[in-house]
Amino acid sequence: MQKITALTLAVTCAMTGQAMADGHGDRTGWPESFTVGTASQGGTFFAYGSGWANLVAEELGISGGAEVTGGPMQNMALVHTGDAQFGMTTMGPAAESLAGTNPIAPGLQMTNACAMFPMYQTPFSVTALSSSGITSISEIPDGARIGFGPAGSTSDTYFPLMMEELGVNFERRNGGWSDLGGQLQDGLLDVIAFAAGVPVPAVSQLEVQTDVNIIEFTEEEQAKIIEAFPVSAFEIAAETYTTLEAPARSVSMWNFAIANCDLPASFVNAAVDVVMSDNERMVNIHRAATATLPENWDKNTVMKWHPGAAQWFKDNAGADIPDSMIHGM
C-alpha cells in the first residue's frame, strides 16, 4: 500500500510539474538551458538574480541559474553577445552600452540586449563603522579608502564621480560586496559606497556583527547629485535596516532585467510571465522586488524591448509601448 501511495504521489508530482511547464505553449527554438548574469556575491543583484533564475527554471522545466559577473556593464556585454541569455542592468550603464561607451568594449554599440522586465530602484548609500565617527559625507576624511564595489559596476561607474562632485578626496578600492564588507570590518577601508537594491545583504550582515552608520545625503547634496547625474530622489525606509531610526535620504537609478534580443519571443514571454504574475513570490526572494510590478514597465526609457516581453506588458499591463521601442519592429 505504501509503495502504491508513493508511486502515485511521484507520478502526480511529475504530471503537475510537466503541466506547469507545458502551460507556456509553443517551445520552438527554446534553449536547453539559460544563464542570468548578476553581479558579485553579497550584493542585491546576485541574491535577486539567483532567485528569479531558479524560479523560471523550475516553472518552465528548463535548466537555468545565475552567474557571478562584474555587474550591469558586463551583463550588457554578455547578453548582447549571447554568452548569457538573460542578465540584469541599470539604466545608466544600459545607456552607455547602447551608445558604445561601455568600458568593456569601447565603440561597440550593444543593441542586441533588450529590456525584459522592471526590477527595482538602486539607491546610492554610504556605510561606515560607528567606531569611525563618520556620520555624514562632509566628515569623510581626506584620502579615505572607499570601496565602490566590483570594477565596472553601477556603483563603481557613478559613485566615485558623485563623491568628487561633493568634494570628497579618496582612494578608490574595488571588490565584491562581501569582501568589501569584511575589509571595512577589519579596518582596511574607511567607507563603503553602495549602489545596490536594499536591503544590501552585505550591510545586513555587517549590522549583525558590528555597529555601523548608514549615512544619508543632506538635501543640498541630494539636489547637487540629481542635477549632475541620471538619478532621482529616493528614501531608504527606516525598516530596511535595524540601524536606521528614520528614513535615509538617497538617490536612485532603475534596474531592468534584460534578454538577448534573438531569443524566441515565446520563451521570453513565458519567463516574464513567471516573474511578473506573482509579486509575493518575488518579494519572498528579495524585498527589493516590491517594485517588480507590471505598472513599472514605463521606467525603461533607454532600451528597446524584446518582442516577447513587450507583448506580455501589452497584454497584462495595458502597456502603450510604441513599435519604435520594440526590437525588430
C-alpha positions as CSV (number, residue, x, y, z in Angstrom):
1,M,0.0,0.0,0.0
2,Q,2.8,2.4,0.9
3,K,4.6,1.6,-2.3
4,I,1.5,2.3,-4.3
5,T,0.9,5.6,-2.5
6,A,4.5,6.7,-3.0
7,L,4.3,5.8,-6.7
8,T,1.0,7.7,-7.1
9,L,2.5,10.7,-5.4
10,A,5.6,10.7,-7.6
11,V,3.5,10.4,-10.8
12,T,1.2,13.1,-9.7
13,C,4.1,15.5,-8.9
14,A,5.7,14.7,-12.2
15,M,2.5,15.3,-14.1
16,T,1.9,18.6,-12.2
17,G,5.4,19.8,-13.0
18,Q,5.0,18.9,-16.6
19,A,1.6,20.6,-16.8
20,M,3.1,23.8,-15.5
21,A,6.0,23.6,-18.0
22,D,3.6,22.8,-20.9
23,G,1.3,25.7,-20.0
24,H,3.5,28.1,-21.9
25,G,2.6,27.0,-25.4
26,D,4.9,26.9,-28.3
27,R,8.5,26.0,-27.3
28,T,10.0,26.1,-30.8
29,G,13.6,27.3,-30.6
30,W,13.8,27.4,-26.8
31,P,17.3,26.9,-25.5
32,E,18.0,23.7,-23.4
33,S,19.3,25.9,-20.6
34,F,19.9,29.5,-19.7
35,T,22.1,31.7,-17.6
36,V,21.3,35.0,-15.8
37,G,24.2,37.4,-15.5
38,T,24.1,39.0,-12.0
39,A,27.0,40.6,-10.0
40,S,29.2,39.7,-7.1
41,Q,28.1,37.6,-4.2
42,G,26.9,39.7,-1.2
43,G,25.1,42.2,-3.5
44,T,21.4,42.5,-4.3
45,F,21.9,41.6,-8.0
46,F,23.2,38.2,-7.1
47,A,20.6,37.4,-4.5
48,Y,17.7,38.7,-6.6
49,G,19.0,37.2,-9.8
50,S,19.7,33.8,-8.4
51,G,16.1,33.8,-7.1
52,W,14.3,34.6,-10.3
53,A,16.7,32.3,-12.3
54,N,15.8,29.4,-10.1
55,L,12.1,30.3,-10.2
56,V,12.0,30.5,-14.0
57,A,13.9,27.2,-14.4
58,E,11.6,25.4,-12.0
59,E,8.4,26.8,-13.5
60,L,9.4,26.3,-17.1
61,G,11.0,22.9,-16.6
62,I,14.3,24.0,-18.1
63,S,17.9,24.1,-16.7
64,G,19.0,27.6,-15.6
65,G,20.8,29.5,-13.0
66,A,22.7,32.7,-12.0
67,E,26.3,33.5,-12.9
68,V,28.6,35.8,-10.8
69,T,29.7,38.7,-13.0
70,G,31.1,42.2,-12.8
71,G,27.6,43.7,-12.8
72,P,25.5,45.8,-15.1
73,M,28.2,46.8,-17.6
74,Q,29.5,43.2,-18.1
75,N,25.9,41.9,-18.2
76,M,25.1,44.2,-21.1
77,A,28.1,42.7,-22.9
78,L,27.3,39.1,-22.1
79,V,23.7,39.4,-23.1
80,H,24.5,41.3,-26.3
81,T,26.9,38.6,-27.4
82,G,24.6,35.8,-26.3
83,D,27.1,34.4,-23.8
84,A,24.3,34.9,-21.3
85,Q,20.7,34.6,-22.3
86,F,19.4,36.9,-19.5
87,G,21.0,39.5,-17.3
88,M,20.4,42.5,-15.1
89,T,21.4,46.0,-15.7
90,T,20.8,49.6,-14.6
91,M,19.6,52.5,-16.8
92,G,22.8,54.4,-16.7
93,P,25.1,51.6,-17.8
94,A,22.5,50.5,-20.3
95,A,22.5,53.9,-21.9
96,E,26.3,53.9,-22.0
97,S,26.4,50.4,-23.5
98,L,23.9,51.3,-26.3
99,A,26.0,54.5,-27.1
100,G,29.2,52.4,-27.4
101,T,30.9,53.8,-24.3
102,N,30.8,50.6,-22.2
103,P,34.4,50.4,-20.9
104,I,34.4,46.6,-21.5
105,A,34.2,47.1,-25.3
106,P,34.6,50.7,-26.2
107,G,33.0,51.6,-29.5
108,L,30.7,48.6,-29.6
109,Q,27.0,49.5,-29.5
110,M,25.4,46.7,-27.5
111,T,22.0,46.9,-29.2
112,N,21.3,43.2,-29.0
113,A,20.4,43.4,-25.3
114,C,16.7,44.0,-24.9
115,A,14.5,45.1,-22.0
116,M,12.7,42.2,-20.3
117,F,11.0,43.5,-17.1
118,P,11.4,46.2,-14.4
119,M,13.2,45.0,-11.2
120,Y,13.7,47.8,-8.6
121,Q,15.5,51.0,-7.9
122,T,19.1,51.0,-6.9
123,P,19.7,53.5,-4.1
124,F,23.2,55.0,-3.6
125,S,24.1,54.9,0.1
126,V,27.2,55.2,2.2
127,T,28.1,52.9,5.2
128,A,30.9,53.3,7.8
129,L,31.7,51.6,11.1
130,S,30.2,53.6,14.0
131,S,33.7,53.5,15.6
132,S,35.0,55.6,12.7
133,G,32.9,58.6,13.9
134,I,31.8,59.3,10.3
135,T,28.2,60.3,10.3
136,S,28.0,62.5,7.2
137,I,29.6,62.9,3.8
138,S,31.4,66.0,4.9
139,E,33.0,64.0,7.7
140,I,34.7,61.5,5.4
141,P,38.4,62.2,5.9
142,D,40.8,63.4,3.2
143,G,42.2,60.4,1.4
144,A,39.7,58.0,2.8
145,R,39.8,54.5,1.5
146,I,36.4,53.9,-0.1
147,G,35.1,50.6,-1.5
148,F,33.0,51.2,-4.6
149,G,32.1,47.6,-5.4
150,P,33.2,45.4,-8.4
151,A,35.0,47.3,-11.2
152,G,32.6,48.3,-13.9
153,S,29.5,48.0,-11.7
154,T,26.9,50.7,-11.4
155,S,28.4,51.7,-8.1
156,D,32.0,51.9,-9.4
157,T,30.8,53.8,-12.5
158,Y,28.9,56.5,-10.8
159,F,29.6,56.7,-7.1
160,P,33.3,57.9,-7.5
161,L,32.0,60.7,-9.7
162,M,29.3,61.6,-7.2
163,M,31.9,61.7,-4.4
164,E,34.1,64.0,-6.5
165,E,31.0,66.2,-7.2
166,L,30.6,66.5,-3.4
167,G,34.2,67.4,-2.8
168,V,35.3,64.1,-1.3
169,N,39.0,63.2,-1.8
170,F,39.5,59.4,-1.6
171,E,41.5,56.3,-2.5
172,R,39.4,54.1,-4.8
173,R,39.1,50.4,-4.0
174,N,37.2,47.7,-5.8
175,G,35.9,44.2,-4.9
176,G,32.9,42.1,-4.3
177,W,30.4,43.4,-1.7
178,S,31.0,40.6,0.8
179,D,34.8,41.1,0.5
180,L,34.5,44.9,1.0
181,G,32.2,44.4,4.0
182,G,34.9,42.2,5.5
183,Q,37.6,44.8,4.8
184,L,35.5,47.6,6.4
185,Q,35.1,45.5,9.5
186,D,38.8,44.7,9.6
187,G,39.7,48.4,9.3
188,L,41.2,48.1,5.8
189,L,38.5,50.5,4.4
190,D,37.0,53.7,5.9
191,V,33.8,53.7,3.9
192,I,31.8,51.6,1.5
193,A,29.7,53.4,-1.1
194,F,26.9,51.0,-2.1
195,A,24.8,51.2,-5.2
196,A,22.5,48.2,-4.8
197,G,18.9,47.3,-4.1
198,V,18.0,47.4,-0.4
199,P,18.5,45.8,1.9
200,V,22.0,45.1,0.7
201,P,22.9,41.7,2.0
202,A,26.5,42.8,2.9
203,V,25.1,45.7,5.1
204,S,22.6,43.4,6.8
205,Q,25.4,41.1,7.6
206,L,27.6,43.9,9.0
207,E,24.7,45.0,11.2
208,V,24.7,41.6,12.8
209,Q,28.4,41.6,13.5
210,T,29.2,45.2,14.5
211,D,27.8,48.8,14.8
212,V,27.5,50.7,11.6
213,N,26.4,54.2,10.4
214,I,24.3,54.3,7.3
215,I,25.0,57.8,6.1
216,E,22.3,59.8,4.2
217,F,22.8,62.7,1.9
218,T,21.8,66.2,3.0
219,E,19.1,68.0,1.0
220,E,21.8,70.1,-0.7
221,E,24.0,67.1,-1.5
222,Q,21.0,65.2,-2.9
223,A,20.0,68.1,-5.1
224,K,23.5,68.5,-6.4
225,I,23.8,64.9,-7.4
226,I,20.4,64.8,-9.1
227,E,21.4,67.8,-11.2
228,A,24.6,66.2,-12.3
229,F,23.6,62.5,-12.8
230,P,20.8,60.4,-14.3
231,V,19.2,59.6,-10.9
232,S,16.1,60.6,-8.9
233,A,15.3,61.3,-5.3
234,F,14.8,58.3,-3.1
235,E,14.3,57.5,0.6
236,I,15.6,54.3,2.2
237,A,12.8,53.2,4.5
238,A,13.7,53.0,8.2
239,E,12.6,49.4,8.4
240,T,15.1,48.4,5.8
241,Y,17.9,48.1,8.4
242,T,17.9,47.7,12.1
243,T,20.5,50.6,12.3
244,L,18.1,53.1,10.8
245,E,15.7,55.0,13.1
246,A,14.3,57.2,10.4
247,P,14.2,57.2,6.5
248,A,17.5,57.9,5.0
249,R,17.8,60.5,2.1
250,S,19.3,59.0,-1.0
251,V,19.2,59.0,-4.8
252,S,18.4,56.0,-7.1
253,M,18.6,54.5,-10.6
254,W,16.2,51.9,-12.1
255,N,17.2,48.4,-12.8
256,F,15.8,46.1,-15.5
257,A,16.2,42.5,-16.4
258,I,17.5,42.1,-20.0
259,A,17.3,39.4,-22.6
260,N,19.3,38.6,-25.7
261,C,17.2,40.1,-28.5
262,D,17.5,36.9,-30.6
263,L,15.8,34.6,-28.1
264,P,12.4,33.2,-29.2
265,A,9.5,35.6,-28.3
266,S,7.6,32.7,-26.7
267,F,10.5,31.8,-24.4
268,V,11.0,35.4,-23.1
269,N,7.2,35.9,-22.8
270,A,7.0,32.8,-20.6
271,A,9.9,33.8,-18.5
272,V,8.4,37.3,-17.9
273,D,5.1,35.7,-17.1
274,V,6.7,33.6,-14.3
275,V,8.4,36.6,-12.7
276,M,5.6,39.2,-13.1
277,S,2.5,37.2,-12.4
278,D,3.2,36.6,-8.7
279,N,4.8,39.5,-6.9
280,E,4.5,37.9,-3.5
281,R,6.7,35.1,-4.6
282,M,9.3,37.5,-5.9
283,V,9.2,39.5,-2.6
284,N,9.9,36.3,-0.8
285,I,13.1,36.0,-2.9
286,H,14.2,39.6,-2.0
287,R,12.4,42.6,-0.5
288,A,13.6,44.9,-3.3
289,A,11.1,43.0,-5.5
290,T,8.2,45.1,-4.0
291,A,8.9,47.3,-7.1
292,T,8.9,44.4,-9.5
293,L,5.4,45.4,-10.7
294,P,3.8,45.4,-14.2
295,E,3.0,49.1,-14.0
296,N,6.7,50.0,-13.7
297,W,7.2,49.0,-17.4
298,D,7.3,52.7,-18.2
299,K,10.6,53.2,-16.2
300,N,12.5,51.9,-19.2
301,T,13.3,54.9,-21.4
302,V,16.6,53.6,-22.7
303,M,16.5,50.1,-24.2
304,K,14.3,48.6,-26.9
305,W,12.0,45.9,-25.6
306,H,12.3,42.2,-26.5
307,P,9.2,41.5,-28.6
308,G,8.1,38.7,-26.2
309,A,8.4,40.9,-23.2
310,A,6.6,43.8,-24.9
311,Q,3.7,41.5,-25.8
312,W,3.4,40.4,-22.1
313,F,3.2,44.0,-20.9
314,K,0.7,45.0,-23.6
315,D,-1.5,42.0,-22.8
316,N,-1.3,42.2,-19.0
317,A,-0.4,45.8,-18.0
318,G,-2.0,47.8,-20.8
319,A,1.4,49.0,-21.8
320,D,1.5,51.5,-24.6
321,I,4.9,50.5,-26.0
322,P,5.4,52.1,-29.4
323,D,6.8,49.9,-32.2
324,S,9.9,52.1,-32.3
325,M,10.8,50.9,-28.9
326,I,10.4,47.1,-29.7
327,H,13.3,45.3,-31.2
328,G,12.9,44.3,-34.9
329,M,9.8,46.5,-35.5
